[in-house]
Amino acid sequence: MSIVVVDARDAFAAPLRGWGRHVLGLVEHLPDALGDDLTLRVVRDAHDPDAGVLAARAPEVVFEQVGLPRIAGRAGAALVHAPNCFLPLRRPCAGVVTIHDLAFESHPEDFSRRTGMKYRWVTPRAARSAEAVICVSTWTAEDVATRYGIDPARIRVIPNAPSLPVGDGPAGLAAAGLPDDGRPYLLAIGDIRGKKNLTRLAEAWQALREQEGLTHRLVLAGVGEPGPAASSAAFADVEFSGYLADGRLDALLRGAAALVHPSLYEGFGLVIAEAMTRGIPVACADATALPETAGGAAVLFDPLDTDAIAAAILQALDRRDDLAAAGRAVAGAYSWERTARETVAVYREVLAA
C-alpha cells in the first residue's frame, strides 16, 4: 500500500476561491479513484501535528518547505502532491506539482511584492524538481514548458471541472440577495484586479447603453473594487456584489442574461465552465486558455478592443439558445471524476518509474 500526501489547505481556507475549489473537488473524488494499492493522506492546515510546532507558527513557506516534507516522512509516503505550485524542493519521496497558471510572471502588478517573489522563486524550482507536472490546460502546459524550460514529456494536462453546486430554487438578483428592479443583467465573476480587464468591459457596456439603448445592468461579482487608476466614469452605475457564498453566487449566475469574461490571462477559466453548465451564454476573451476551455461554445473577442467586447455581448444575447446547448455539451465533458482518475494515473506513472 503506497501513501499519497496531498496538500489540501486551500480547500479548507475561507473564502473558497479558484485554487481552493480545485483542491476540494480533487480530494473529494480521489478516494474513489485510488484503488486498493494507494491510500490518501489529506493535509487540511498548517496545524497538522506531524508538521511540527515550528511549521505551524512560521510563515507559510516554512510549512510548505519544511512541514509538508516532515508530514510525508512521518507518514511513510511514497508521493507528495502540491496542487498549488508549492511542492517541497527537498522531500523524502517523489513529488507531483500542479501549476494552474503563471499570472505572477505575466501580471506581477496583481500580486504583492512578497507574494510575487515567493511564486516566482518557488514555482520554477518546483516544476524542475517534480517527477511530474500537472497543468490544467494545454495553454498553461505550453507556457510552463516555454518559460521554465520543462520537458513537455514530464507535463500532463488534466482540466478542472465545475464545482459550484447547481441549485434548483429561484434565480436572479433577488435570490442572490441583491436589489432587483426587473431588468436583465450581464455578469462578470472574478477578483477585481488588473488582469481581469474589467475597465474595458465597463467601457463596452457604457457604449452599448449610449449607442444601442441596452437596458441590461452590469454586475461584477468578486472580491475588491477598481483601484484609483480605473476610470470612475467607466464604472458609473456598474454594480459590485462583493464575495458571495455558493448558493447566492449560483442563483446570480443562473439568472444572468450572459456571462462576460474579458480576462487577459487565465490558466483555465473555471467561471466559463460554471456558466456553460447552467446554460448561460458566454462571451469571453480570445486569449490564453479561455478558447480552449470554451471549446467553441462561446463568443470570443479581442480583450483589448472595447468595440469587439461590445459586439460580442450583443451576439451572445442574440444567440442565447444555441450557445446554451453548445455550452452544456462542452461543460459535460468536464467532471471531477475524470480529473481524479487522470490524477491518480499520474501518481501511478510516477510510482512505477
C-alpha positions in Angstrom: 0.0 0.0 0.0 1.5 3.3 -1.1 0.6 6.5 0.7 0.0 9.7 -1.2 0.1 13.0 0.7 -1.9 15.9 -0.8 -1.5 19.5 0.5 -5.2 20.4 0.6 -5.0 23.5 2.7 -6.6 25.7 0.1 -9.8 23.6 0.1 -10.4 24.4 3.8 -9.5 28.1 3.8 -12.3 30.7 3.6 -13.3 32.3 1.4 -13.2 29.4 -1.1 -11.9 30.6 -4.4 -10.3 29.2 -7.6 -7.5 27.0 -6.3 -9.5 26.1 -3.3 -12.3 24.8 -5.4 -9.9 22.8 -7.5 -8.3 21.1 -4.4 -11.7 20.5 -2.8 -13.1 18.8 -5.9 -10.0 16.7 -6.2 -9.8 15.4 -2.6 -13.5 14.7 -2.6 -13.2 12.4 -5.6 -9.7 11.0 -5.2 -10.7 8.2 -2.8 -12.9 6.5 -5.3 -10.2 6.7 -7.9 -7.3 5.3 -5.8 -7.9 1.6 -5.9 -6.6 -0.9 -3.3 -2.9 -0.2 -3.7 -3.0 3.6 -2.8 -4.2 5.5 0.2 -4.7 9.2 0.7 -3.3 11.4 3.5 -5.0 14.8 3.2 -3.3 17.8 4.9 -6.0 20.2 5.9 -4.0 23.0 7.5 -0.6 24.1 8.8 -1.5 22.9 12.3 -1.2 19.2 11.3 0.5 17.6 14.3 3.0 15.8 12.1 4.3 19.1 10.7 5.8 20.2 14.0 5.1 23.3 16.1 7.6 25.5 14.2 6.0 24.9 10.8 2.5 25.8 12.1 3.7 29.1 13.6 6.2 30.1 10.9 5.5 31.8 7.6 3.6 29.7 5.1 6.7 28.9 3.0 8.2 27.2 6.0 5.3 24.9 6.3 5.5 24.1 2.6 9.2 23.5 2.5 9.7 22.0 6.0 6.4 21.0 7.5 5.0 19.2 4.5 8.1 17.0 3.9 8.0 16.2 7.5 4.4 15.0 7.3 5.3 12.9 4.2 8.3 11.4 6.0 6.3 10.5 9.2 3.5 9.0 7.1 6.0 6.9 5.1 4.6 8.5 1.9 5.6 7.3 -1.5 4.5 10.5 -3.1 3.6 14.1 -2.2 1.3 16.2 -4.4 1.3 20.0 -4.1 -1.8 21.2 -6.1 -0.8 24.9 -5.6 2.7 25.3 -7.1 4.5 25.0 -3.8 6.0 21.5 -4.0 8.7 20.9 -1.3 12.1 21.2 -3.1 13.7 18.7 -0.6 11.4 15.8 0.2 11.6 12.2 1.3 9.6 10.8 -1.6 8.5 11.5 -5.2 6.7 14.8 -5.9 3.9 15.9 -8.2 3.1 19.6 -8.6 0.0 21.2 -10.2 0.5 24.6 -11.9 -2.7 26.4 -12.7 -1.2 29.4 -14.4 1.8 31.8 -14.4 -0.1 35.0 -13.9 2.5 36.1 -11.4 5.0 36.1 -14.2 2.9 37.9 -16.8 0.9 40.2 -14.5 3.2 40.8 -11.5 1.3 44.1 -10.7 -1.6 42.0 -9.4 0.5 40.5 -6.6 2.0 42.0 -3.6 5.8 42.2 -3.7 6.3 39.5 -1.2 3.8 37.1 -2.7 5.0 37.6 -6.2 8.6 37.0 -5.2 7.6 33.7 -3.5 5.7 32.5 -6.6 8.5 33.5 -9.0 11.2 31.8 -6.8 9.4 28.6 -5.8 7.3 27.7 -8.9 10.1 27.2 -11.5 12.2 25.3 -9.0 9.2 23.1 -8.0 8.4 22.4 -11.7 12.0 21.4 -12.4 12.3 19.2 -9.3 9.0 17.4 -9.7 8.8 13.9 -11.0 5.6 15.1 -12.9 3.9 18.4 -13.5 0.2 18.7 -13.9 -1.3 21.6 -15.8 -5.0 22.4 -16.1 -4.9 23.3 -19.8 -2.7 22.8 -22.8 -2.1 26.5 -22.9 -0.7 26.5 -19.3 1.4 23.4 -20.1 3.0 25.2 -23.1 3.5 28.3 -21.0 5.3 26.3 -18.3 7.4 24.4 -20.8 8.5 27.6 -22.6 9.1 29.9 -19.6 10.7 27.4 -17.3 12.4 25.0 -19.8 10.4 22.0 -18.6 10.5 18.9 -20.9 6.9 18.6 -22.2 7.2 14.8 -21.7 7.1 15.5 -17.9 3.9 17.5 -18.1 0.3 16.1 -18.1 -2.8 18.2 -18.9 -5.7 17.5 -16.6 -8.6 20.0 -16.8 -10.6 21.5 -13.9 -14.3 20.8 -13.6 -17.4 22.8 -12.5 -17.6 22.7 -8.7 -20.2 25.3 -7.7 -23.3 23.4 -6.6 -26.2 24.0 -9.1 -29.4 25.0 -7.3 -32.9 24.4 -8.4 -34.5 27.3 -6.5 -35.2 30.9 -7.6 -32.5 32.5 -9.7 -31.5 36.1 -10.3 -30.6 39.2 -8.3 -33.2 38.9 -5.6 -32.4 35.3 -5.0 -28.7 36.3 -4.6 -29.7 39.0 -2.1 -29.2 41.9 -4.4 -31.5 44.7 -5.4 -33.8 43.7 -8.3 -35.7 46.2 -10.5 -36.7 43.6 -13.1 -34.1 44.5 -15.7 -31.9 41.7 -17.2 -28.2 41.8 -16.3 -24.8 40.9 -17.6 -22.5 39.2 -15.1 -18.7 39.1 -14.7 -17.1 37.0 -12.0 -13.6 37.2 -10.5 -11.4 39.2 -8.2 -11.3 42.8 -9.2 -7.7 43.2 -10.4 -5.8 44.3 -13.4 -5.6 41.1 -15.4 -9.4 40.7 -15.3 -9.7 43.6 -17.7 -12.9 44.9 -16.2 -12.4 48.5 -17.1 -12.7 47.7 -20.8 -15.8 45.6 -20.1 -17.3 48.5 -18.2 -16.5 50.9 -21.1 -18.0 48.5 -23.7 -21.2 48.2 -21.6 -21.4 52.0 -21.3 -21.1 52.3 -25.1 -23.9 49.8 -25.6 -26.1 51.8 -23.3 -25.4 55.0 -25.1 -25.3 53.8 -28.7 -27.6 50.7 -28.7 -30.0 51.6 -25.9 -29.0 48.4 -24.0 -31.0 48.2 -20.7 -29.1 45.4 -19.1 -27.4 46.1 -15.8 -23.7 45.1 -15.3 -23.0 43.2 -12.1 -19.4 42.3 -11.1 -19.2 39.5 -8.5 -15.8 39.3 -6.8 -13.5 40.5 -4.1 -12.5 44.1 -4.3 -13.3 47.2 -6.3 -11.5 49.0 -9.1 -8.4 50.9 -7.9 -7.8 54.6 -8.3 -6.3 54.1 -11.8 -9.6 52.8 -13.1 -11.8 55.3 -14.8 -14.6 56.4 -12.5 -16.7 57.3 -15.5 -16.5 53.8 -16.9 -17.7 52.3 -13.6 -20.6 54.7 -13.2 -23.7 52.5 -12.5 -21.7 49.3 -12.5 -22.8 47.2 -9.5 -20.4 45.3 -7.3 -21.8 42.4 -5.3 -18.6 41.6 -3.4 -17.8 38.0 -2.4 -20.9 35.8 -2.5 -21.5 32.4 -0.8 -22.0 29.5 -3.1 -25.8 29.5 -3.0 -26.1 33.2 -3.8 -23.4 33.0 -6.5 -25.2 30.1 -8.1 -28.5 32.0 -8.1 -26.9 35.1 -9.6 -25.2 33.0 -12.3 -28.4 31.1 -13.2 -30.3 34.3 -13.6 -27.8 36.2 -15.8 -28.6 37.1 -19.4 -24.9 36.3 -20.3 -21.6 35.8 -18.6 -18.9 38.1 -19.9 -15.3 37.1 -19.1 -12.8 39.7 -20.5 -9.7 38.4 -18.6 -6.3 39.0 -20.2 -4.8 35.9 -18.6 -6.4 32.6 -17.3 -4.9 29.2 -16.9 -8.3 27.6 -17.3 -11.3 29.9 -16.7 -13.5 28.0 -14.4 -16.3 30.6 -14.4 -16.8 29.8 -18.1 -17.4 26.1 -17.4 -19.8 27.1 -14.5 -21.8 29.3 -16.8 -22.0 26.7 -19.6 -23.1 24.1 -17.1 -26.1 26.2 -16.3 -26.9 27.0 -20.0 -25.8 30.7 -19.6 -24.4 32.2 -22.9 -20.8 33.1 -22.6 -18.8 35.9 -24.3 -15.1 35.6 -23.4 -11.6 36.9 -24.3 -9.9 35.1 -27.2 -6.8 34.9 -25.0 -4.6 32.4 -23.1 -6.6 29.3 -22.0 -10.1 30.7 -22.5 -10.8 29.5 -26.1 -9.6 26.0 -25.1 -11.9 25.8 -22.1 -14.9 27.3 -24.0 -14.4 24.6 -26.7 -16.2 26.6 -29.4 -19.3 27.2 -27.2 -18.7 30.9 -26.5 -18.5 34.1 -28.5 -14.8 35.1 -28.5 -13.5 38.7 -28.6 -10.2 40.7 -28.6 -10.0 41.7 -25.0 -8.0 44.9 -25.9 -10.8 46.2 -28.2 -13.8 47.6 -26.4 -15.8 47.7 -29.7 -15.1 43.9 -30.1 -16.3 43.3 -26.5 -19.5 45.2 -27.1 -20.2 43.4 -30.4 -19.6 40.0 -28.6 -22.0 40.9 -25.9 -24.8 41.6 -28.4 -24.0 38.4 -30.3 -24.1 36.3 -27.1 -27.5 37.8 -26.2 -28.8 37.1 -29.7 -27.5 33.5 -29.7 -28.7 32.6 -26.3 -30.4 29.3 -27.2 -27.7 27.8 -29.4 -24.9 28.9 -27.0 -26.8 27.4 -24.1 -27.0 24.0 -25.9 -23.4 24.1 -27.0 -22.1 25.2 -23.6 -23.9 22.4 -21.8 -22.3 19.9 -24.2 -18.8 21.2 -23.7 -19.2 21.5 -19.9 -20.5 18.0 -19.7 -17.0 16.7 -20.7 -15.5 18.2 -17.5 -16.0 16.2 -14.3 -14.2 15.8 -11.0 -14.4 12.0 -11.5 -12.4 12.4 -14.7 -9.9 14.8 -13.0 -9.4 12.5 -10.1 -9.0 9.4 -12.3 -6.4 11.1 -14.5 -4.6 12.5 -11.5 -4.3 9.0 -10.0 -2.9 7.8 -13.3 -0.1 10.4 -12.9 0.6 9.1 -9.4 0.8 5.5 -10.7 3.1 6.6 -13.6 5.5 8.3 -11.2 5.5 5.5 -8.7 6.1 2.9 -11.4 9.1 4.9 -12.8 
